[in-house]
């Protein structure tokens, strides 16, 4: 009887150890999935940063072009005033 009790106890312990080993494996798999997700996030962040830089450069060019147009408009206004003065 004592031998059966020991075997039964060993079986319970082995089962418990197996449950913990499975739990560890599942947590490790979860960490692998999270690592892959973080890597994907990093790639997307890099893409967004590149896109942001391109858009910022485009914005700067538009602002510069707009300022040039204002300057040209001011120059045209002065030219109109001069031409109007000479046409009098």
C-alpha angles and dihedrals in degrees: 000000000000090000091054091050091051091048091048091049091048090050091052092048092047090050091050091048089049091052091053092046089052091048091052091049091050093049090049089051089050089052090050090053091048091049090053090049092050090050090051090049090051091052091050091048090053090051091049091049091053091047090047092053091049092049092046091052090048090050091050090051091050091050090049091049091048091051090049089052091051090050091049090049090052090049090049090050091053090047091051090051092050093046091047090051092051093046092059 
